[in-house]
Amino acid sequence: MKEFALIFRLKDISDFRPSPEQMQERMNWLAGIASQNKLTDKGNTFLPNVGSAKTVKPNNVVTDGACTEIKEFISGYVLIKADTIDEAVEIAKGNPIFDQVGGNIEVREVLKRD
């Protein structure tokens, strides 16, 4: 079985703070993955404010914020197990974030080093 990162992106900073009901829906989605023994890391949430991130570029150039070139921001990630990327995509499709606030989920295979 392979490991995949589901990387959550939101379009607007105001979408970052879910209501208690929205948060419960998201936790239920994670619990469903965990009940199938496919959740390898519950992930983390990143702070959305500019002061909480820096980007280091060539020639020791440091800028405030993460991914300042894009309008979306990465809000967090989880790691899951799946046999194929298509299976991981199907798991991602079930995330309630799409009905709640939009945004998107990038699905990336994690390279496992022995």
Contacts in CASP RR format, 6 or more apart in sequence:
PFRMAT RR
TARGET T0000
AUTHOR 0000-0000-0000
METHOD contacts of the structure
MODEL  1
MKEFALIFRLKDISDFRPSPEQMQERMNWLAGIASQNKLTDKGNTFLPNV
GSAKTVKPNNVVTDGACTEIKEFISGYVLIKADTIDEAVEIAKGNPIFDQ
VGGNIEVREVLKRD
1 81 0 8 1.000
1 82 0 8 1.000
1 83 0 8 1.000
2 81 0 8 1.000
2 82 0 8 1.000
2 83 0 8 1.000
2 84 0 8 1.000
2 85 0 8 1.000
2 88 0 8 1.000
2 109 0 8 1.000
2 110 0 8 1.000
2 112 0 8 1.000
3 40 0 8 1.000
3 79 0 8 1.000
3 80 0 8 1.000
3 81 0 8 1.000
3 109 0 8 1.000
3 110 0 8 1.000
3 112 0 8 1.000
4 79 0 8 1.000
4 80 0 8 1.000
4 81 0 8 1.000
4 82 0 8 1.000
4 85 0 8 1.000
4 88 0 8 1.000
4 107 0 8 1.000
4 108 0 8 1.000
4 109 0 8 1.000
4 110 0 8 1.000
5 77 0 8 1.000
5 78 0 8 1.000
5 79 0 8 1.000
5 106 0 8 1.000
5 107 0 8 1.000
5 108 0 8 1.000
5 110 0 8 1.000
6 77 0 8 1.000
6 78 0 8 1.000
6 79 0 8 1.000
6 80 0 8 1.000
6 88 0 8 1.000
6 91 0 8 1.000
6 92 0 8 1.000
6 95 0 8 1.000
6 105 0 8 1.000
6 106 0 8 1.000
6 107 0 8 1.000
7 74 0 8 1.000
7 76 0 8 1.000
7 77 0 8 1.000
7 105 0 8 1.000
7 106 0 8 1.000
7 107 0 8 1.000
7 108 0 8 1.000
8 74 0 8 1.000
8 75 0 8 1.000
8 76 0 8 1.000
8 77 0 8 1.000
8 95 0 8 1.000
8 97 0 8 1.000
8 103 0 8 1.000
8 104 0 8 1.000
8 105 0 8 1.000
9 72 0 8 1.000
9 73 0 8 1.000
9 74 0 8 1.000
9 75 0 8 1.000
9 103 0 8 1.000
9 104 0 8 1.000
9 105 0 8 1.000
9 106 0 8 1.000
10 16 0 8 1.000
10 72 0 8 1.000
10 73 0 8 1.000
10 75 0 8 1.000
10 101 0 8 1.000
10 102 0 8 1.000
10 103 0 8 1.000
11 71 0 8 1.000
11 72 0 8 1.000
11 102 0 8 1.000
11 103 0 8 1.000
12 101 0 8 1.000
13 48 0 8 1.000
13 73 0 8 1.000
15 100 0 8 1.000
15 101 0 8 1.000
15 102 0 8 1.000
15 103 0 8 1.000
16 48 0 8 1.000
16 75 0 8 1.000
18 26 0 8 1.000
18 100 0 8 1.000
18 101 0 8 1.000
22 96 0 8 1.000
22 100 0 8 1.000
22 101 0 8 1.000
25 96 0 8 1.000
25 100 0 8 1.000
26 95 0 8 1.000
26 96 0 8 1.000
26 97 0 8 1.000
28 96 0 8 1.000
29 94 0 8 1.000
29 95 0 8 1.000
29 96 0 8 1.000
30 39 0 8 1.000
30 42 0 8 1.000
30 78 0 8 1.000
33 39 0 8 1.000
33 78 0 8 1.000
33 80 0 8 1.000
33 91 0 8 1.000
34 42 0 8 1.000
37 81 0 8 1.000
38 80 0 8 1.000
38 81 0 8 1.000
38 82 0 8 1.000
38 91 0 8 1.000
39 78 0 8 1.000
39 79 0 8 1.000
39 80 0 8 1.000
39 81 0 8 1.000
40 79 0 8 1.000
40 80 0 8 1.000
40 81 0 8 1.000
41 78 0 8 1.000
41 79 0 8 1.000
42 78 0 8 1.000
43 76 0 8 1.000
43 77 0 8 1.000
43 78 0 8 1.000
43 79 0 8 1.000
44 76 0 8 1.000
44 77 0 8 1.000
45 75 0 8 1.000
45 76 0 8 1.000
46 52 0 8 1.000
46 53 0 8 1.000
46 66 0 8 1.000
46 73 0 8 1.000
46 74 0 8 1.000
46 75 0 8 1.000
46 76 0 8 1.000
47 53 0 8 1.000
48 73 0 8 1.000
48 75 0 8 1.000
50 64 0 8 1.000
50 65 0 8 1.000
51 64 0 8 1.000
51 65 0 8 1.000
52 65 0 8 1.000
53 64 0 8 1.000
53 65 0 8 1.000
53 66 0 8 1.000
54 62 0 8 1.000
54 63 0 8 1.000
54 64 0 8 1.000
54 65 0 8 1.000
54 66 0 8 1.000
55 62 0 8 1.000
55 63 0 8 1.000
55 64 0 8 1.000
55 65 0 8 1.000
55 66 0 8 1.000
55 67 0 8 1.000
55 68 0 8 1.000
56 62 0 8 1.000
57 63 0 8 1.000
66 73 0 8 1.000
66 74 0 8 1.000
67 73 0 8 1.000
67 74 0 8 1.000
72 103 0 8 1.000
72 104 0 8 1.000
79 110 0 8 1.000
80 88 0 8 1.000
80 91 0 8 1.000
82 88 0 8 1.000
82 91 0 8 1.000
85 107 0 8 1.000
85 109 0 8 1.000
88 107 0 8 1.000
88 109 0 8 1.000
89 107 0 8 1.000
92 105 0 8 1.000
92 107 0 8 1.000
95 105 0 8 1.000
97 103 0 8 1.000
97 105 0 8 1.000
END
